[in-house]
């Protein structure tokens, strides 16, 4: 009997669910991504689909940098080492990491979040390179980021941050062949979509020293994590915390609710993912 539905990224909204909601007018996803929703079918059924873009950009960029620094300076290892009572004093070779300052930051997917991650690189005097389906001339002017092809991104990045959405091009884009083209000292961080990286192949690359380290907030088969990653000290794994601040999650909820209210009051929601539905409604 629902007229409006507020969903999370892990809620599967398929044809079966949509067909069971005969009165449904709007599906409001409390997330940026919408791959959990059958958008073409919702559009065919003249149902609005909305999301919560923009509000979590800066928060997720902060987390990407938390992962960059945690992996490069072995923060999690150091915390565990100390808590286990192993710290007996300073030693010159204790938990050596890699420098961040002055290195090359590569971005795969230069949208809102990729731009925000790149902006923070200024304070570390980093060169920023990126690969995207389309050039982002605005970020090139603002941050002096350099557009490169995908092989160059792999070859030159000291830190490679994935912020891309999931699509046919990005799914499974990073596997063992790609890791072998990266520097042995490279760190890869994923705050985009888990299915962009082949986790089993990454686990092998980390274990064999093909690349230096990795930081993950999203996973290929979330919430399941590739078992091979779990015991690796050079992988920092956190449970999808990209937007996890009180301020951001509250704002996301407010936007999701506002989208439902607008739709049910006969207005067009602000964050419409399927504008084609307007054409469908017009036809009807």
Steps between C-alpha positions, in 0.01 A plus 500: 500500500804732507497813287862585583799281579823609672779252430865440584769386258470141624122487435433324171215669316430269208199428281349267759504768769382774265211286374395424857460875571206593281469853643870587493583850372858554617807298602732722704846343537692628802830477311673640193515168317182346360622167365275324752193624309366382165476853363379415146212298643414767756494754217275275293264480799509882526670501842741776603846381611710742706831500684705722732791641297743770604442491874752222565772622263730669751442238770596217265805692379611536863474124541700435184782703651464316830564178307791647305674604819406188696644269236809703414600558865381160628276661761281194565804274527661744741190518719477120521875471561484736796181352651655153481782618724768469233621861514822505704645821362592686183687304234620634163333221300173476695192489274649699214241644263511709183493877460186677379636853461618585150374177342260447206132454578296317236121523490282248317169681454524880521148586612397683816684272741807462280523879474469537878773238558724681251444837662641367827819394322610864480602492864731207427655668194398206282471479125147390408426287197164348414313277260132551427256420223504871418757768574417728792639833386373679811710284732795538265478878542427495872747235617731478196411134473621325189281271292677176406406174333439194716844335449671826603280525808613153605866559420547843663273500808663466841153510654204398286156586636188349345195726517324388183140379480424144396430453131591266214839666458600508868375158615798273564734766359780426746643149501840334511600629154438857615678452834808368320517828304505707820803595708604245762479787750146600391199522729147452366195635684138424411217725619302460176334164439627164617439320170760718327781294657542124472568434867650153468755629251574802719561274800755307291668824388530625858627169634763468227617862528384591151362821654575643845161544665126557473219672685140387458163645599291306246508137393436283197239281674411729788457428788714192425871580483749290306655266758847551356492867599409445864841392626709743297671770704543721193124529448287738708136389489210704637123429482361746241543814710537750214207719605502394866490826692201615700470818293512327161273206580240736650511719188466191277189396692356852472552500123349152459192606696469828309510310169207282614298798622550687172398200292192418707386863497494501120835669443818387325765385752825698507730199460332312219714216363261398221384820326359284220213422737372853433453399137328179607265692728427751225404219264267355759 
